[in-house]
Amino acid sequence: MSNDESCSSPAGTDQRSGSRPAAAARHDPALGKVIRGALRRVGLLRNGDASVRDALDELIEAGSESEEALGDDERILLSNILNIRGRSIGDVMVPRADIVSIDVEAPLSEVIALITSSGHSRLPVYRETLDDAIGMVHIKDVLAWRGKDDQFHLSKLLRKVLFVAPSMEVLELLLEMRATRSHMALVVDEFGGVDGLITIEDLVEEIVGEINDEHDTGQEPTLQRLADGTLEADARVSVEDLEKQAGLVLSEEERDEFDTIGGLVVSLVGRVPIRGELIRHPSGLEFEVLEADPRRIRRVRVRRANPDETGSEGEKSPMVE
């Protein structure tokens, strides 16, 4: 994941056609790179939204025997980009009845118990009723108060949430959440009542498909130190666990923003890197992508690069214990 957990699965909706993929590309470099890259393969990059949509439709419909044909993952991705334009937040939000939230007056033990049982790392916080939502709380902030129950109050830990109308378009909210570094939005009706909830993960899933994050069911993510001292990790491993092995190498902003190694690496390059790609972190850590698909990173190798390293494998330094 990314790195953002939704409080439930969005309600199922119908697919609707969009009309301006080029506009989306101009606002979102990652999406633009996917679109332009596909078009360059067959020389179809033209001016104007309509012509770009026509070109994408041709690519999506091209048969497997055609030289211009896209792979299944690319076809799905581009189809979703075309379809997303006409969809509103009301189509994809988690309905109010399925929202897991917490009262601001809840004691520490209750907050931890709810986070543990729900499996969500972020919860909306309210006064008395959900219609008086005042922010959200992150599991990292809560766990930092363990052992200090008498001093704990959720109001000290609040992070902001966005309040949006159900008619707002999915792409518009995605761009706003990225620009404001917001992870959660509450959907409110004309009277100010909360109708639903949506996270940035929900929005991204509308484009790339379901994202398996560190709270999804399945095999636990692994992090192991190899004989040569380097680390090999599932991309779902938390950045906290990474720093336990690699030392305190991340900035406070990065610790606050990213939950997993995969989310951190994607943020460094602004896209999902390909297998074999090397990504350098400002601290000197280097991430080598061992397994990846068009939607996510799966496994990485982590090493510390020498300050004067020139890129040859022999000049990479192992992690220091």
C-alpha positions in Angstrom: 0.0 0.0 0.0 0.5 2.0 -0.5 0.3 2.8 2.7 -3.6 4.0 3.4 -6.2 1.7 4.8 -9.9 2.1 4.2 -12.4 1.4 6.9 -14.3 -1.0 4.8 -14.6 -2.0 1.2 -16.4 0.6 -1.0 -19.9 -0.3 -2.1 -20.1 -1.8 -5.6 -21.0 0.5 -8.4 -21.5 0.5 -12.1 -18.8 1.6 -14.6 -19.2 4.9 -16.4 -17.3 6.4 -19.3 -15.0 9.4 -18.8 -14.0 11.8 -21.4 -10.8 13.6 -20.5 -7.8 11.3 -19.8 -5.4 13.8 -21.1 -6.5 16.3 -18.4 -5.9 13.7 -15.8 -2.4 13.1 -17.2 -1.6 16.8 -17.0 -2.5 16.9 -13.3 -1.0 13.6 -12.3 2.6 12.8 -13.4 2.3 9.1 -12.6 -0.9 8.6 -14.6 0.5 10.8 -17.4 3.6 8.7 -17.6 1.5 5.5 -18.1 -0.7 7.1 -20.8 2.1 8.7 -22.7 4.3 5.7 -22.5 1.6 3.5 -24.0 0.9 6.0 -26.8 4.6 6.4 -27.6 4.8 2.7 -28.3 2.6 3.0 -31.3 3.2 6.7 -32.3 -0.3 7.8 -31.4 0.4 10.8 -29.2 -1.7 13.7 -30.5 -3.1 17.0 -29.4 -6.5 17.3 -27.8 -8.5 15.2 -25.3 -10.8 13.5 -27.8 -7.9 12.3 -30.0 -6.1 10.9 -27.0 -9.2 9.0 -25.9 -9.7 7.6 -29.4 -6.0 6.5 -29.4 -6.4 4.8 -26.0 -9.6 3.1 -27.1 -7.7 1.7 -30.1 -5.0 0.4 -27.9 -7.4 -1.2 -25.5 -9.3 -2.9 -28.2 -6.3 -4.0 -30.2 -6.1 -7.8 -30.5 -3.3 -9.8 -29.0 -1.9 -10.5 -32.4 -1.4 -6.8 -33.1 2.0 -5.2 -32.6 0.3 -2.4 -30.7 -1.6 -4.7 -28.3 -1.3 -3.9 -24.6 -0.8 -6.5 -21.9 -3.8 -7.4 -19.8 -2.6 -5.2 -16.8 -2.0 -2.2 -19.1 -5.4 -2.6 -20.8 -7.2 -2.7 -17.4 -5.2 0.3 -16.1 -6.0 2.4 -19.2 -9.6 1.4 -19.2 -10.0 2.4 -15.6 -8.3 5.8 -16.3 -10.9 6.4 -19.1 -13.8 5.3 -16.9 -12.9 7.2 -13.7 -13.6 10.7 -15.1 -17.4 10.3 -14.8 -17.5 8.8 -11.4 -18.4 10.7 -8.2 -17.3 10.2 -4.6 -20.8 9.0 -3.8 -20.3 6.0 -6.1 -17.3 4.7 -4.3 -17.5 5.8 -0.7 -17.8 3.6 2.3 -21.4 4.1 3.5 -22.0 5.5 7.0 -23.3 2.2 8.4 -19.9 0.6 7.7 -17.7 3.3 9.1 -15.6 2.4 12.1 -15.1 5.5 14.3 -14.2 6.5 17.8 -15.5 9.1 20.3 -12.9 11.7 21.3 -13.5 10.9 25.0 -12.7 7.2 24.6 -9.9 6.0 27.0 -6.6 4.6 25.6 -7.5 1.0 26.2 -10.7 1.4 24.2 -9.0 3.1 21.3 -6.3 0.4 21.1 -8.9 -2.4 21.3 -11.0 -0.9 18.5 -7.9 -0.4 16.2 -6.8 -3.9 16.9 -10.2 -5.5 16.2 -11.0 -3.4 13.1 -7.6 -3.8 11.5 -7.6 -0.1 10.4 -4.6 2.1 11.1 -6.7 5.3 10.8 -10.0 6.0 12.4 -12.3 9.1 12.2 -12.8 10.8 15.6 -16.1 12.5 16.6 -17.8 14.3 19.5 -21.0 12.5 20.6 -22.0 11.6 17.1 -20.3 11.0 13.8 -22.0 14.1 12.4 -19.7 16.1 14.6 -16.5 14.6 13.3 -13.4 16.5 14.3 -10.5 14.7 12.7 -8.9 11.3 12.6 -6.3 9.4 14.6 -3.4 7.2 13.5 -2.4 4.0 15.2 1.3 5.2 15.4 0.2 8.2 17.5 -2.0 6.1 19.8 0.7 3.4 20.5 3.1 6.1 21.6 0.9 6.7 24.6 1.0 3.2 25.9 1.7 3.2 29.7 0.5 6.8 30.0 -3.3 6.2 30.2 -3.9 8.9 32.8 -2.4 11.6 30.5 -4.1 10.3 27.3 -6.7 12.2 25.4 -7.6 11.8 21.7 -7.8 15.5 21.2 -4.0 15.7 21.5 -3.6 13.3 18.6 -6.0 14.6 16.0 -5.1 14.8 12.4 -7.1 16.6 9.8 -9.6 15.1 7.5 -11.2 16.6 4.4 -15.0 17.2 4.2 -16.3 16.7 0.7 -19.6 16.5 -1.2 -20.8 13.2 -2.6 -21.0 14.8 -6.1 -17.3 15.6 -6.2 -15.5 13.6 -8.9 -13.1 10.8 -7.9 -10.2 12.2 -9.8 -10.7 15.7 -8.4 -10.6 14.3 -4.8 -7.5 12.2 -5.6 -5.6 15.2 -6.8 -6.7 17.3 -3.8 -5.7 14.5 -1.3 -2.3 14.2 -2.9 -1.8 18.0 -2.9 -2.8 18.3 0.8 -1.2 15.0 1.9 -4.6 14.0 3.3 -5.4 10.3 3.8 -9.0 10.4 4.7 -12.1 12.4 3.6 -15.6 12.3 5.1 -18.5 12.7 2.7 -21.2 15.1 4.0 -24.7 15.9 2.8 -26.2 19.4 2.3 -27.1 19.5 6.0 -23.6 18.7 7.2 -24.4 15.1 8.1 -21.8 12.4 7.4 -22.9 10.1 4.6 -19.7 8.1 4.1 -16.0 7.9 4.2 -13.2 7.5 1.6 -9.5 7.1 1.8 -6.8 7.8 -0.8 -6.3 4.0 -1.1 -9.9 3.6 -2.1 -9.4 6.2 -4.9 -6.2 4.7 -6.1 -7.9 1.3 -6.2 -10.4 2.7 -8.7 -7.5 3.0 -11.1 -5.1 0.2 -10.4 -7.4 -2.4 -8.8 -7.5 -3.7 -5.3 -4.4 -2.9 -3.2 -3.2 -5.5 -0.7 -1.7 -3.6 2.3 -0.1 -4.6 5.5 -3.6 -5.1 7.1 -5.0 -7.3 4.5 -5.3 -11.0 5.2 -2.6 -13.4 4.0 1.0 -14.2 4.7 2.7 -11.9 7.1 5.4 -9.7 5.4 8.9 -10.8 6.0 12.2 -8.9 6.6 15.4 -10.9 6.8 19.1 -10.1 6.9 21.2 -12.1 4.4 24.6 -13.6 4.8 26.2 -10.6 3.1 24.6 -8.2 5.5 22.0 -6.8 3.1 18.3 -6.9 3.9 15.6 -8.6 1.8 12.0 -7.5 2.6 8.5 -7.8 1.5 7.3 -4.4 0.3 4.5 -4.6 3.0 7.1 -4.5 5.8 6.6 -1.3 7.9 9.1 1.5 7.8 9.3 1.1 11.5 10.6 -2.4 11.2 13.0 -1.3 8.4 14.5 1.3 10.8 15.0 -1.3 13.5 17.4 -3.1 11.1 18.8 -0.2 9.1 19.0 2.5 11.8 17.1 5.8 11.9 17.4 6.8 8.3 14.0 8.4 7.6 12.9 11.9 8.2 10.0 12.6 10.6 7.8 13.6 7.6 8.5 10.2 6.0 7.7 8.3 9.2 4.5 10.2 9.4 3.6 9.8 5.7 4.5 6.2 4.9 3.5 3.0 6.6 5.4 0.5 4.4 8.7 0.1 2.5 6.7 -0.2 -0.7 4.9 3.1 -0.2 8.3 4.8 0.6 10.0 3.5 -2.5 7.0 4.4 -4.8 7.1 8.0 -3.4 10.8 8.3 -4.2 10.3 7.8 -8.0 6.6 8.9 -8.3 5.5 5.6 -9.9 5.7 1.8 -9.4 9.3 0.9 -10.4 10.1 -2.2 -12.5 11.9 -5.3 -11.4 15.7 -4.7 -11.2 15.4 -1.0 -10.8 17.6 0.7 -8.2 16.2 3.6 -6.1 18.4 5.7 -3.9 17.1 7.3 -0.7 18.7 10.6 0.4 20.1 8.8 3.5 22.3 6.6 1.3 20.0 3.5 1.5 19.5 1.9 -1.9 16.4 -0.2 -2.7 16.7 -2.8 -5.4 13.3 -4.0 -6.7 13.3 -7.8 -6.7 9.7 -8.5 -7.6 7.0 -6.1 -8.9 4.1 -6.0 -11.3 2.4 -3.0 -12.9 0.3 -2.4 -9.8 2.7 -2.8 -6.9 6.2 -3.6 -5.6 6.4 -7.0 -3.9 9.9 -7.5 -2.7 13.0 -5.4 -2.3 16.6 -5.7 -1.3 18.0 -2.9 0.9 21.7 -2.0 1.1 23.7 1.0 2.0 25.5 2.5 -1.0 29.0 3.9 -0.7 29.2 7.7 -1.0 31.3 7.3 -4.1 29.5 4.3 -5.6 29.2 4.4 -9.4 26.6 1.8 -9.8 28.5 -1.5 -10.0 27.2 -4.3 -7.8 30.6 -4.8 -6.2 30.6 -1.3 -4.8 27.5 -1.7 -2.7 27.9 -1.8 1.0 25.9 -4.2 3.2 23.8 -3.0 6.1 25.6 -2.4 9.3 24.1 -4.2 12.3 
